[in-house]
Amino acid sequence: MWEEIRYKVLHSGSKLNLLIGINVAVFLALGIIGVIEALSTSRNVLGDTIYHYLALPSNIPTLLTHFWTPITYMFMHDGIWHIVMNMIWFYWMGSIFEEYLGAQKLLALYLLGGLAGAFFFVLGYNVFPLFASVRVAGTVVGASAAIMAIIVGTATLLPDYTIFFMFIGPVRLKWLAAIFVVIDLLSLASSNAGGELSHLGGALMGFIYIKQLQKGNDMGASIGKLFKPKPNLTVASKNLKNTTTKPRQDEIDRILDKISNSGYDSLSKQEKETLFRASADDKS
């Protein structure tokens, strides 16, 4: 089972699996640290310290000294149900998005959506009077902003794409995304106002990203190039050499004799490729 999980996360080429794997790994690591510390000391000093250094703060002076948190916060979760619900929605919507636009664009929008959510959270806490009493110590964690970017981005790309919900029936993505956005707007004065602000930032980024992409402007191109695996140039050159060299006539005759005696299916993969190259050369 471990080998299968490792393959899907690291070697399948899916950025959806990779991002889910990172989120789960971070949650498990921090959770295990918290359990061990609680059992050993009945306190959670180390866990609280890690949280303090990875969560996104609303206080701008603190943010300037914790400049990495706009990235780290989007891979952290506060509780089992927080990560479970986030990863379920991410898997559903991310699968559709990755199928249509590919792994690199999924990764780009996830990061851009998380950054937009961080910006909205910090901006909202420092602009609206409602948060004046908590902005010094306010923090936010979670992949929700990044996932909202994927949800709204997918709905913007495929507004009439329909998914089926038990007890509800078929629902078009445009209505699903609209419901999420309205809920976040109506919850801005709730106890999780910081989270709602970040959700709205992610949602706006998802909409803008797809609209710009439809105009030919890929906002996440630089991110995609940064994380895109480099091709193996040595292997490519070797394959190019093999496919451009014309096979010798005696080799072709040997393969044709083998077909006469044993049939085409008896040829090895290399022999079939040699015969194909010879045929291509004749046509050219």
C-alpha positions as CSV (number, residue, x, y, z in Angstrom):
1,M,0.0,0.0,0.0
2,W,2.8,2.4,0.8
3,E,4.4,1.8,-2.6
4,E,1.2,2.5,-4.3
5,I,0.7,5.8,-2.4
6,R,4.3,6.8,-3.0
7,Y,3.8,6.2,-6.7
8,K,0.6,8.2,-7.0
9,V,1.9,11.1,-5.0
10,L,5.5,11.4,-6.4
11,H,5.6,9.6,-9.7
12,S,2.2,9.6,-11.3
13,G,2.7,13.1,-12.8
14,S,-0.5,14.4,-11.1
15,K,-0.1,17.6,-9.2
16,L,-3.4,17.0,-7.6
17,N,-2.1,13.8,-5.9
18,L,1.1,15.6,-5.0
19,L,-0.7,18.6,-3.3
20,I,-3.1,16.3,-1.4
21,G,-0.1,14.2,-0.3
22,I,1.8,17.3,1.0
23,N,-1.3,18.5,2.9
24,V,-1.9,15.2,4.5
25,A,1.8,14.7,5.3
26,V,2.0,18.1,7.0
27,F,-1.2,17.4,9.0
28,L,0.0,14.0,10.1
29,A,3.5,15.3,11.1
30,L,2.1,18.2,13.2
31,G,-0.5,16.0,14.7
32,I,2.0,13.3,15.7
33,I,4.2,16.0,17.3
34,G,1.3,17.3,19.2
35,V,0.2,13.9,20.5
36,I,3.7,12.9,21.6
37,E,4.2,16.3,23.3
38,A,0.9,16.2,25.0
39,L,1.5,12.6,26.3
40,S,5.0,13.5,27.5
41,T,4.6,17.0,29.0
42,S,0.8,17.6,29.1
43,R,1.6,20.8,27.2
44,N,1.9,21.7,23.5
45,V,4.8,24.2,23.5
46,L,6.5,22.8,20.4
47,G,3.3,22.4,18.5
48,D,2.2,25.9,19.3
49,T,5.6,27.3,18.2
50,I,5.5,25.5,14.9
51,Y,1.9,26.8,14.4
52,H,3.1,30.3,15.2
53,Y,5.9,30.1,12.6
54,L,3.8,28.5,9.8
55,A,0.4,30.2,10.2
56,L,-0.4,33.4,8.3
57,P,-0.5,36.4,10.7
58,S,-2.8,39.4,10.1
59,N,-0.4,41.8,11.8
60,I,1.8,43.3,9.1
61,P,5.0,43.8,11.3
62,T,4.8,40.1,12.2
63,L,4.1,39.1,8.6
64,L,7.3,41.0,7.5
65,T,9.4,38.8,9.8
66,H,7.4,35.7,8.8
67,F,7.5,36.3,5.1
68,W,7.2,32.6,4.2
69,T,3.8,32.2,5.8
70,P,1.7,33.2,2.7
71,I,3.0,29.9,1.3
72,T,3.1,27.6,4.4
73,Y,-0.4,28.5,5.7
74,M,-2.0,26.9,2.7
75,F,-0.6,23.5,3.6
76,M,-1.8,23.5,7.2
77,H,-5.2,22.6,8.8
78,D,-6.8,23.1,12.1
79,G,-8.5,19.7,12.9
80,I,-9.4,16.5,11.2
81,W,-12.6,17.6,9.7
82,H,-11.0,20.7,8.3
83,I,-8.5,18.7,6.2
84,V,-11.0,15.9,5.4
85,M,-13.6,18.3,3.9
86,N,-10.9,20.4,2.1
87,M,-9.3,17.4,0.5
88,I,-12.6,15.8,-0.6
89,W,-13.6,19.0,-2.4
90,F,-10.1,19.4,-3.8
91,Y,-10.1,15.9,-5.2
92,W,-13.5,16.3,-6.8
93,M,-12.9,19.7,-8.4
94,G,-9.1,19.2,-8.9
95,S,-9.7,16.0,-10.9
96,I,-12.0,17.9,-13.4
97,F,-9.6,20.9,-13.6
98,E,-6.5,18.7,-14.1
99,E,-8.3,16.6,-16.8
100,Y,-9.0,19.7,-18.9
101,L,-6.1,22.0,-18.2
102,G,-3.3,19.7,-17.0
103,A,-1.2,19.3,-13.9
104,Q,1.0,22.4,-14.2
105,K,-2.0,24.8,-14.4
106,L,-3.6,23.1,-11.4
107,L,-0.4,23.7,-9.4
108,A,-0.2,27.3,-10.6
109,L,-3.8,28.1,-9.7
110,Y,-3.5,26.4,-6.3
111,L,-0.5,28.6,-5.4
112,L,-2.0,31.8,-6.9
113,G,-5.3,31.1,-5.2
114,G,-3.6,30.6,-1.8
115,L,-1.6,33.8,-2.3
116,A,-4.7,35.8,-3.2
117,G,-6.4,34.4,-0.1
118,A,-3.5,35.5,2.0
119,F,-3.7,39.0,0.5
120,F,-7.4,39.3,1.2
121,F,-7.1,38.1,4.7
122,V,-4.3,40.5,5.6
123,L,-6.0,43.4,3.8
124,G,-9.4,42.8,5.4
125,Y,-8.0,42.5,8.9
126,N,-6.1,45.7,8.5
127,V,-8.8,47.8,6.8
128,F,-12.2,46.8,8.4
129,P,-12.9,48.2,11.9
130,L,-14.6,45.0,12.8
131,F,-11.2,43.3,13.2
132,A,-9.4,46.1,15.0
133,S,-9.4,44.2,18.4
134,V,-8.0,41.0,16.9
135,R,-5.7,42.0,14.0
136,V,-2.6,42.0,16.2
137,A,-3.0,38.3,17.0
138,G,-5.1,37.1,14.1
139,T,-3.9,34.1,12.1
140,V,-5.3,31.8,9.4
141,V,-4.4,28.3,8.2
142,G,-5.9,26.0,5.6
143,A,-5.9,25.2,1.9
144,S,-9.5,26.5,1.5
145,A,-8.5,29.7,-0.4
146,A,-6.4,27.6,-2.9
147,I,-9.3,25.1,-3.2
148,M,-11.8,27.8,-3.7
149,A,-9.6,29.1,-6.6
150,I,-9.8,25.6,-8.1
151,I,-13.6,25.3,-7.6
152,V,-14.4,28.8,-9.1
153,G,-11.8,28.3,-11.8
154,T,-13.3,25.0,-12.9
155,A,-16.8,26.5,-12.8
156,T,-15.6,29.4,-14.9
157,L,-14.1,27.1,-17.4
158,L,-17.0,24.6,-17.5
159,P,-20.0,26.5,-16.1
160,D,-22.5,23.9,-17.3
161,Y,-20.5,20.8,-16.3
162,T,-22.9,18.8,-14.1
163,I,-22.1,16.7,-11.1
164,F,-24.5,14.5,-9.1
165,F,-25.1,14.9,-5.4
166,M,-26.9,12.3,-3.3
167,F,-30.3,13.5,-2.1
168,I,-30.0,16.6,-4.3
169,G,-29.4,15.4,-7.8
170,P,-27.5,17.0,-10.7
171,V,-26.0,20.4,-10.0
172,R,-24.1,22.6,-12.5
173,L,-20.7,23.9,-11.5
174,K,-21.7,27.5,-11.9
175,W,-24.4,27.2,-9.3
176,L,-22.2,25.3,-7.0
177,A,-19.5,27.9,-7.1
178,A,-22.1,30.7,-6.7
179,I,-23.5,29.0,-3.6
180,F,-20.0,28.8,-2.0
181,V,-19.2,32.5,-2.8
182,V,-22.6,33.6,-1.3
183,I,-22.0,31.6,1.8
184,D,-18.6,33.1,2.3
185,L,-20.0,36.7,1.8
186,L,-22.7,36.1,4.3
187,S,-20.2,34.7,6.8
188,L,-17.8,37.6,6.8
189,A,-19.0,38.7,10.3
190,S,-18.8,35.2,11.7
191,S,-16.2,33.8,14.1
192,N,-14.3,32.5,11.0
193,A,-14.2,35.8,9.2
194,G,-10.5,35.5,8.4
195,G,-11.2,32.2,6.6
196,E,-14.1,33.6,4.7
197,L,-11.9,36.6,3.5
198,S,-9.3,34.2,2.3
199,H,-11.9,32.1,0.5
200,L,-13.2,35.1,-1.4
201,G,-9.6,36.0,-2.4
202,G,-9.1,32.5,-3.8
203,A,-12.5,32.6,-5.6
204,L,-11.6,35.9,-7.3
205,M,-8.3,34.6,-8.4
206,G,-9.9,31.4,-9.8
207,F,-12.3,33.5,-11.9
208,I,-9.6,36.0,-13.1
209,Y,-7.1,33.2,-13.9
210,I,-9.5,31.4,-16.2
211,K,-10.7,34.5,-17.9
212,Q,-7.1,35.6,-18.6
213,L,-6.3,32.1,-19.8
214,Q,-9.2,32.2,-22.3
215,K,-7.7,35.5,-23.6
216,G,-4.3,33.8,-24.1
217,N,-2.6,35.1,-20.9
218,D,-1.4,32.4,-18.6
219,M,-0.9,34.1,-15.3
220,G,0.8,31.0,-13.8
221,A,3.2,30.3,-16.7
222,S,6.3,31.2,-14.6
223,I,5.1,28.9,-11.8
224,G,4.5,26.1,-14.2
225,K,8.0,26.4,-15.7
226,L,9.5,26.5,-12.2
227,F,8.0,23.2,-11.2
228,K,8.0,21.5,-14.6
229,P,10.4,18.5,-14.8
230,K,13.3,19.0,-17.1
231,P,13.5,16.5,-20.0
232,N,16.4,14.0,-20.2
233,L,18.3,15.5,-23.1
234,T,20.8,12.6,-23.3
235,V,18.0,10.1,-23.8
236,A,16.2,12.3,-26.3
237,S,19.4,12.7,-28.4
238,K,20.0,9.0,-28.4
239,N,16.4,8.3,-29.5
240,L,16.7,10.9,-32.2
241,K,19.8,9.3,-33.5
242,N,18.2,5.9,-33.5
243,T,15.0,7.1,-35.3
244,T,16.9,9.0,-38.0
245,T,19.4,6.4,-39.0
246,K,18.3,4.3,-41.9
247,P,18.4,0.5,-41.2
248,R,20.8,-1.7,-43.1
249,Q,19.4,-3.7,-46.0
250,D,20.6,-7.0,-44.5
251,E,18.8,-6.2,-41.3
252,I,15.6,-5.6,-43.1
253,D,16.0,-8.8,-45.1
254,R,16.5,-10.8,-41.9
255,I,13.4,-9.3,-40.3
256,L,11.3,-10.1,-43.5
257,D,12.5,-13.7,-43.4
258,K,11.5,-13.9,-39.8
259,I,8.0,-12.7,-40.7
260,S,7.8,-15.3,-43.5
261,N,8.8,-18.1,-41.1
262,S,7.1,-17.1,-37.8
263,G,4.7,-14.3,-38.6
264,Y,4.7,-10.6,-37.6
265,D,3.8,-11.2,-34.0
266,S,7.1,-13.0,-33.5
267,L,9.1,-9.8,-34.0
268,S,10.6,-8.0,-31.0
269,K,9.8,-4.4,-30.3
270,Q,13.1,-3.3,-31.6
271,E,12.6,-5.3,-34.8
272,K,9.2,-3.7,-35.3
273,E,10.6,-0.2,-34.9
274,T,13.4,-1.0,-37.4
275,L,10.8,-2.2,-40.0
276,F,8.7,0.9,-39.3
277,R,11.7,3.2,-39.9
278,A,12.6,1.4,-43.1
279,S,9.0,1.8,-44.3
280,A,9.0,5.5,-43.4
281,D,12.3,6.0,-45.3
282,D,10.8,4.4,-48.4
283,K,7.7,6.7,-48.2
284,S,9.9,9.8,-47.9
